[in-house]
Amino acid sequence: MNLTRLVYYSQRNLSEDLNIQELIETSKHNNQHLNLTGMLHFNGDHFIQVIEGGRLEVSSVYHRIARDPRHSNIILLSFEGVRERMFPTWVMGLHQGMDSQTRAAFLRYFATDVVDPESVNVDGLLDVMQDLMATPPAKLAINI
Ligand SMILES: Cc1cc2nc3c(=O)[nH]c(=O)nc-3n(C[C@H](O)[C@H](O)[C@H](O)COP(=O)(O)O)c2cc1C
C-alpha cells in the first residue's frame, strides 16, 4: 500500500460550535483503525492538518473532513507518496494556539508568521509542523 502524505489548510467556521478536544478524540479513534497518523495545528482562526497513511485511507478521510461544517475554505496543499511517515507516533497530534514560540517556529522557515495558503511552500510548512510537535510548550522552559 502506497504511503501517502496529505496537507491542507482551512478556516474555522465561526457559526459552528467547535470542541477541539472532542474533535481530536474522534480523530484518534478513527485514525487508529485506519493506521493513519499526523498532526493538526489550530491557531484559533485556521487549521493546518497533515495526514499520513495508505493512499485510499488518507483520501477517504480527507473527503470526510472536507465535508465537515466546522471549517470551510479548505485548500489542499499537497497529496504525495512518501517513503516514511513524519509523525509516526501521533495518531493525530494537536498543536493549538499562536504563542511566541509558535511564531518563532514559523519565522524560522518563513519571512513572516502569516501563512498564505495560496503561496506557502509546503516543505517549509512541514518543517514548522515538525518543530511544533517536537518543542515542549514554552511554559516548561521557564526558569531553565
Ligand atoms: C479540522 C478538522 C480535522 C479533522 N480531522 C479528522 C481526522 O484526522 N480523522 C477523523 O476521523 N476525523 C477528523 N475530523 C472529523 C471529521 O470531519 C468527522 O466529523 C469524523 O470523522 C466523523 O467521525 P464519526 O463518524 O466517527 O463520528 C476532523 C474535522 C475537522 C473540522
The ligand as an SDF file (V2000), in Angstrom:
LIG
                    3D

 31 33  0  0  0  0  0  0  0  0999 V2000
  -10.1360   20.4100   11.2400 C   0  0  0  0  0  0  0  0  0  0  0  0
  -10.7140   19.0220   11.3330 C   0  0  0  0  0  0  0  0  0  0  0  0
   -9.8650   17.9260   11.3650 C   0  0  0  0  0  0  0  0  0  0  0  0
  -10.3900   16.6300   11.4390 C   0  0  0  0  0  0  0  0  0  0  0  0
   -9.5280   15.5620   11.4570 N   0  0  0  0  0  0  0  0  0  0  0  0
  -10.0310   14.3090   11.4770 C   0  0  0  0  0  0  0  0  0  0  0  0
   -9.1810   13.1700   11.4240 C   0  0  0  0  0  0  0  0  0  0  0  0
   -7.9510   13.2660   11.3710 O   0  0  0  0  0  0  0  0  0  0  0  0
   -9.7660   11.9510   11.4420 N   0  0  0  0  0  0  0  0  0  0  0  0
  -11.1130   11.7740   11.5090 C   0  0  0  0  0  0  0  0  0  0  0  0
  -11.5760   10.6430   11.5110 O   0  0  0  0  0  0  0  0  0  0  0  0
  -11.9370   12.8370   11.5640 N   0  0  0  0  0  0  0  0  0  0  0  0
  -11.4430   14.0830   11.5680 C   0  0  0  0  0  0  0  0  0  0  0  0
  -12.2990   15.1650   11.6320 N   0  0  0  0  0  0  0  0  0  0  0  0
  -13.7230   14.9170   11.9040 C   0  0  0  0  0  0  0  0  0  0  0  0
  -14.4720   14.5050   10.6730 C   0  0  0  0  0  0  0  0  0  0  0  0
  -14.8070   15.6340    9.9010 O   0  0  0  0  0  0  0  0  0  0  0  0
  -15.7720   13.7840   11.0560 C   0  0  0  0  0  0  0  0  0  0  0  0
  -16.5430   14.6080   11.9170 O   0  0  0  0  0  0  0  0  0  0  0  0
  -15.4780   12.4950   11.8100 C   0  0  0  0  0  0  0  0  0  0  0  0
  -14.5020   11.7450   11.1420 O   0  0  0  0  0  0  0  0  0  0  0  0
  -16.7740   11.6710   11.9410 C   0  0  0  0  0  0  0  0  0  0  0  0
  -16.4550   10.5700   12.6940 O   0  0  0  0  0  0  0  0  0  0  0  0
  -17.6060    9.6330   13.2990 P   0  0  0  0  0  0  0  0  0  0  0  0
  -18.3950    9.1770   12.0980 O   0  0  0  0  0  0  0  0  0  0  0  0
  -16.8480    8.5330   13.9890 O   0  0  0  0  0  0  0  0  0  0  0  0
  -18.3950   10.4980   14.2430 O   0  0  0  0  0  0  0  0  0  0  0  0
  -11.7910   16.4630   11.5290 C   0  0  0  0  0  0  0  0  0  0  0  0
  -12.6270   17.5690   11.4830 C   0  0  0  0  0  0  0  0  0  0  0  0
  -12.1010   18.8490   11.3870 C   0  0  0  0  0  0  0  0  0  0  0  0
  -13.0180   20.0320   11.3570 C   0  0  0  0  0  0  0  0  0  0  0  0
  1  2  1  0
  2  3  1  0
  2 30  2  0
  3  4  2  0
  4  5  1  0
  4 28  1  0
  5  6  2  0
  6  7  1  0
  6 13  1  0
  7  8  2  0
  7  9  1  0
  9 10  1  0
 10 11  2  0
 10 12  1  0
 12 13  2  0
 13 14  1  0
 14 15  1  0
 14 28  1  0
 15 16  1  0
 16 17  1  0
 16 18  1  0
 18 19  1  0
 18 20  1  0
 20 21  1  0
 20 22  1  0
 22 23  1  0
 23 24  1  0
 24 25  2  0
 24 26  1  0
 24 27  1  0
 28 29  2  0
 29 30  1  0
 30 31  1  0
M  END
$$$$
